[in-house]
Every structure is written in structure tokens, then in C-alpha cells.
């Protein structure tokens, strides 16, 4: 990781925070009673909220993106903290569903349909629709919707930029060797959390771990605590997104962290 990668990381963080602010502003302007009522009906029941989080995350393949949206909804006042908790719990389960389906059905991760569902693939379309709504349509409500789409696209680009800036770490021999040195479960959790917090993607971190597991260099007993730690590390994105938000939005981001931390230590 050189100076230019570091600058890309800083730029990605700036885009992420700016996108979060744009999305929040757009939501506050466009969110009327209809949207608030729709989300309330959808997530009032605990199990329904759980299913919403599970379903959305299964489709877009990113619990971070789902949680960031939830934090934005809470910050804008169109979703309560109680509703957000159930959705976040569902998103934590949903982030594992796609990998299971792909492995059971034999569909490769580079399948065109699967690629189209990823945020990095549909974000350019959202950005284009957003800029058309915002710049060329006079209706204020549609302008606000365009602002929401632009904000979401910007924060996703920021996330992608941050991930790309630290991607070279995964190719470093020394970085991989760190994963091989852990025998203590607590150290495994800590290492998994740090690695995922740095590269901003639990999927990428698990991918590195799987590559090492296939070679037989890491046993199942060693891998499980590291994966648990990776679930904690993926909360970094949500915590960053809560910067500058209201108290309940920050609490929603912390729920994401607490859920994974408590689950990890209950297992251990």
C-alpha cells in the first residue's frame, strides 16, 4: 500500500461521508407520510423487519450497504430505532445467504445475473437516474428523489474506493502469514476484526481465508474465530456512516456492532 493508495482511501472516505449526507438530506426532503407509513407497516412486526433486512441484504449482497441505508432512514426520522434493530439483525443473516445459495446451486460468483445484483454494478444506473431527476426535472419531489439516488451512489463509490485502496494488502505475503500465526481464539477474533475493518469488506476477507483454507494451511477450528472477528470488523462501515447523525442513528450503527460482538463471545 503506497502513498497513492492512502490518498485513494482518504478520498473514498470523503466521498462516503458526503454521499451519506446527500442521501440524508434527500430523504428528509422527500420522505412524506406515505414512505414513513410504508416502512412502518413493513417493519412494525419484529419478524417482518427481520425478513426485510434478510431479503434486501440477500439481494444486494452487502450488509454494510443495508445498514448504511437503515442508519440514513433513522437519521431522517422515517424509521424508528426499534424498527431498525430488527432490520439490522436480518441483514446480518442475509449477508450469508447468497454464498450458501451459490455454493448449493453451483452458480459461480462471476455469473452475469449475480454481478448485476451487486451494488457496484447497479450504482452507475442509480447515479444516472439521480442526475437526470436532479438536473433536468422541475418537480421538487423528483429532484429530492434524485438527490437520494445520487447520495447512495456516491457513498457506494466511496466504499468501493476505500476497498480498492487496501486491496493490495490481500496480495502481500506478510499479510497472509498473519492469518496463519493465530492459534488463540481471542487473537483470531481480533485479527479477523482488524483485517476486515481495514479492507472494508467481510466478503473479501473471507475470500482470502477460504483461499488459505483450500490449501490446508488453516484448520476449521482456527478459521471460525477469525470469521467471527470479520463479522465484527464489517461494522466499521456502519459506524463511519453514523458520523454527524443524530443519537438514534448512532445507536442503530452501534446495534450492528453489539449484535456481532455479543454473538461472537456467546459462541466462544
C-alpha positions as CSV (number, residue, x, y, z in Angstrom):
1,X,0.0,0.0,0.0
2,X,1.7,3.2,-1.2
3,X,1.0,6.9,-0.9
4,X,-1.5,6.9,-3.8
5,X,-3.4,4.1,-2.2
6,X,-3.6,6.1,1.0
7,X,-4.8,9.1,-0.9
8,X,-7.5,6.9,-2.5
9,X,-8.5,5.7,0.9
10,X,-8.9,9.3,2.2
11,X,-10.8,10.3,-0.9
12,X,-13.1,7.3,-0.6
13,X,-13.8,8.1,3.0
14,X,-14.7,11.7,2.0
15,X,-17.0,10.5,-0.8
16,X,-18.6,8.1,1.6
17,X,-19.4,10.7,4.2
18,X,-20.5,13.2,1.6
19,X,-22.8,10.6,0.0
20,X,-24.3,9.8,3.4
21,X,-25.0,13.5,3.9
22,X,-26.6,13.9,0.5
23,X,-28.8,10.8,1.0
24,X,-29.9,12.0,4.4
25,X,-30.8,15.5,3.0
26,X,-32.7,14.0,0.2
27,X,-34.6,11.6,2.5
28,X,-35.5,14.4,4.8
29,X,-37.0,16.4,1.9
30,X,-38.7,13.6,0.1
31,X,-39.9,11.4,2.9
32,X,-43.5,12.1,3.4
33,X,-46.1,10.3,5.5
34,X,-46.6,7.7,2.7
35,X,-43.0,6.5,2.9
36,X,-42.9,6.6,6.7
37,X,-46.2,4.7,6.8
38,X,-45.0,2.1,4.3
39,X,-41.8,1.4,6.3
40,X,-43.8,1.3,9.5
41,X,-46.2,-1.3,8.1
42,X,-43.3,-3.2,6.7
43,X,-41.2,-3.3,9.8
44,X,-43.6,-2.9,12.8
45,X,-43.6,-6.6,13.5
46,X,-40.3,-7.9,14.6
47,X,-40.2,-10.9,12.2
48,X,-41.3,-8.7,9.3
49,X,-38.4,-6.3,9.9
50,X,-36.0,-9.2,10.2
51,X,-37.2,-10.6,6.8
52,X,-36.8,-7.2,5.2
53,X,-33.2,-7.0,6.4
54,X,-32.6,-10.6,5.3
55,X,-34.2,-10.1,1.9
56,X,-32.6,-6.8,1.0
57,X,-29.1,-8.0,2.0
58,X,-29.5,-11.3,0.2
59,X,-30.3,-9.4,-3.0
60,X,-27.7,-6.6,-2.9
61,X,-25.1,-8.9,-1.2
62,X,-23.9,-6.2,1.2
63,X,-24.9,-6.0,4.9
64,X,-22.9,-2.8,5.1
65,X,-25.0,-1.1,2.3
66,X,-28.2,-2.3,4.0
67,X,-27.1,-1.0,7.4
68,X,-25.9,2.3,6.0
69,X,-29.4,2.8,4.4
70,X,-31.0,2.0,7.8
71,X,-28.8,4.5,9.6
72,X,-29.9,7.1,7.0
73,X,-33.6,6.2,7.5
74,X,-33.3,6.5,11.3
75,X,-31.4,9.8,11.0
76,X,-34.1,11.2,8.7
77,X,-36.8,10.1,11.2
78,X,-38.6,7.8,8.8
79,X,-37.7,4.7,10.7
80,X,-37.6,4.2,14.5
81,X,-34.6,2.7,16.3
82,X,-36.8,-0.3,17.3
83,X,-37.6,-1.0,13.7
84,X,-34.0,-0.6,12.6
85,X,-32.8,-3.2,15.1
86,X,-34.9,-5.9,13.5
87,X,-33.8,-5.0,10.0
88,X,-30.1,-4.9,11.1
89,X,-30.4,-8.4,12.6
90,X,-31.9,-9.7,9.4
91,X,-29.1,-8.1,7.4
92,X,-26.5,-9.9,9.4
93,X,-28.2,-13.2,8.4
94,X,-28.9,-12.1,4.9
95,X,-25.2,-11.4,4.2
96,X,-24.5,-15.2,4.4
97,X,-27.5,-16.4,2.3
98,X,-26.1,-15.5,-1.1
99,X,-22.9,-17.5,-0.6
100,X,-24.9,-20.6,0.5
101,X,-27.2,-20.4,-2.5
102,X,-24.3,-20.0,-4.9
103,X,-22.5,-23.0,-3.4
104,X,-25.6,-25.2,-3.3
105,X,-26.7,-24.3,-6.9
106,X,-23.3,-24.4,-8.4
107,X,-23.6,-20.8,-9.6
108,X,-20.3,-19.0,-9.9
109,X,-19.7,-15.6,-8.4
110,X,-18.9,-14.2,-11.8
111,X,-22.3,-15.2,-13.2
112,X,-23.8,-12.2,-15.1
113,X,-27.1,-12.1,-13.1
114,X,-25.2,-12.3,-9.8
115,X,-22.9,-9.5,-10.9
116,X,-25.8,-7.3,-11.8
117,X,-27.2,-7.6,-8.3
118,X,-24.1,-6.2,-6.7
119,X,-24.2,-2.5,-5.6
120,X,-21.0,-1.8,-7.7
121,X,-22.9,-2.9,-10.8
122,X,-26.3,-1.1,-10.4
123,X,-24.8,2.1,-8.8
124,X,-23.9,3.7,-12.1
125,X,-27.5,3.3,-13.2
126,X,-28.7,4.9,-10.0
127,X,-26.3,7.8,-10.4
128,X,-27.5,8.4,-14.0
129,X,-31.2,8.3,-13.0
130,X,-30.4,10.5,-10.0
131,X,-28.6,13.2,-12.1
132,X,-31.5,13.2,-14.6
133,X,-34.0,13.7,-11.8
134,X,-32.0,16.3,-10.1
135,X,-30.8,18.4,-13.1
136,X,-33.5,18.1,-15.7
137,X,-36.8,17.6,-13.9
138,X,-38.5,20.6,-12.4
139,X,-40.7,18.6,-10.0
140,X,-39.2,19.2,-6.5
141,X,-40.2,15.8,-5.1
142,X,-38.5,14.1,-8.0
143,X,-35.4,16.3,-7.5
144,X,-35.3,15.1,-3.9
145,X,-35.5,11.5,-5.0
146,X,-32.7,12.2,-7.4
147,X,-30.7,13.6,-4.5
148,X,-31.3,10.4,-2.6
149,X,-30.1,8.3,-5.5
150,X,-27.0,10.5,-6.1
151,X,-26.2,10.3,-2.4
152,X,-26.5,6.5,-2.3
153,X,-24.4,6.2,-5.5
154,X,-21.7,8.5,-4.1
155,X,-21.4,6.6,-0.8
156,X,-21.2,3.3,-2.7
157,X,-18.4,4.7,-4.9
158,X,-16.7,5.8,-1.7
159,X,-17.0,2.3,-0.2
160,X,-15.6,0.8,-3.5
161,X,-12.7,3.3,-3.5
162,X,-11.8,2.5,0.1
163,X,-11.9,-1.2,-0.6
164,X,-9.8,-0.8,-3.8
165,X,-7.2,1.3,-2.0
166,X,-6.4,-1.5,0.5
167,X,-6.9,-4.4,-1.9
168,X,-3.1,-4.8,-2.5
169,X,-2.8,-5.9,1.1
170,X,-4.5,-9.1,0.3
171,X,-1.7,-10.0,-2.1
172,X,1.1,-9.3,0.4
173,X,2.7,-12.5,1.7
174,X,3.3,-11.0,5.1
175,X,-0.4,-10.0,5.4
176,X,-1.5,-13.6,4.6
177,X,1.0,-15.0,7.0
178,X,-0.6,-13.1,9.8
179,X,-3.7,-15.3,9.4
180,X,-1.6,-18.4,9.7
181,X,0.0,-17.4,13.0
182,X,-3.2,-17.3,15.1
183,X,-4.0,-20.2,17.3
184,X,-5.7,-18.5,20.2
185,X,-9.4,-17.9,19.5
186,X,-9.4,-14.4,21.0
187,X,-6.5,-13.4,18.9
188,X,-8.3,-14.9,15.9
189,X,-11.3,-12.7,16.6
190,X,-9.1,-9.7,17.0
191,X,-7.2,-10.4,13.8
192,X,-10.4,-11.0,11.8
193,X,-11.9,-7.8,13.0
194,X,-8.8,-5.7,12.2
195,X,-8.3,-7.2,8.8
196,X,-12.0,-6.7,7.8
197,X,-12.0,-3.2,9.3
198,X,-9.0,-2.3,7.1
199,X,-10.2,-3.8,3.8
200,X,-13.8,-2.7,4.4
201,X,-15.3,-6.0,3.1
202,X,-16.1,-9.1,5.0
203,X,-16.6,-10.9,1.7
204,X,-13.1,-10.1,0.5
205,X,-11.6,-11.0,3.9
206,X,-13.5,-14.4,3.9
207,X,-12.3,-14.9,0.3
208,X,-8.6,-14.6,1.5
209,X,-9.4,-17.0,4.3
210,X,-11.0,-19.5,2.0
211,X,-8.1,-19.4,-0.3
212,X,-5.8,-20.3,2.6
213,X,-8.2,-23.0,3.9
214,X,-8.3,-24.7,0.5
215,X,-4.5,-25.2,0.7
216,X,-4.9,-26.8,4.1
217,X,-2.9,-24.1,5.8
218,X,-5.8,-23.2,8.1
219,X,-7.9,-25.6,10.0
220,X,-11.7,-25.2,10.6
221,X,-11.0,-24.6,14.3
222,X,-8.7,-21.7,13.5
223,X,-10.9,-20.3,10.8
224,X,-14.1,-20.0,12.8
225,X,-12.9,-17.4,15.4
226,X,-11.3,-15.4,12.5
227,X,-14.6,-15.4,10.6
228,X,-16.4,-14.3,13.8
229,X,-13.9,-11.4,14.1
230,X,-14.6,-10.5,10.4
231,X,-18.3,-10.1,11.3
232,X,-17.3,-7.5,13.9
233,X,-14.9,-5.8,11.5
234,X,-17.6,-5.3,8.9
235,X,-19.4,-2.9,11.4
236,X,-16.8,-0.2,10.7
237,X,-18.6,1.0,7.6
238,X,-21.9,1.5,9.6
239,X,-20.0,3.3,12.4
240,X,-18.4,5.6,9.9
241,X,-21.8,6.3,8.3
242,X,-23.2,7.4,11.7
243,X,-20.7,10.3,12.0
244,X,-22.6,13.5,12.2
245,X,-26.0,11.8,12.6
246,X,-28.5,12.1,15.4
247,X,-28.4,10.0,18.6
248,X,-30.8,7.2,17.4
249,X,-28.9,6.8,14.1
250,X,-25.7,6.4,16.0
251,X,-27.4,3.9,18.3
252,X,-28.6,1.9,15.2
253,X,-25.0,1.7,14.0
254,X,-23.9,0.5,17.5
255,X,-26.6,-2.1,17.5
256,X,-25.0,-3.6,14.4
257,X,-21.7,-3.7,16.4
258,X,-23.2,-5.1,19.6
259,X,-25.1,-7.8,17.8
260,X,-21.9,-9.2,16.2
261,X,-19.8,-8.8,19.3
262,X,-22.3,-10.5,21.6
263,X,-22.9,-13.3,19.1
264,X,-19.1,-13.9,18.8
265,X,-18.5,-14.1,22.6
266,X,-21.5,-16.3,23.2
267,X,-20.1,-18.7,20.6
268,X,-16.6,-18.6,22.1
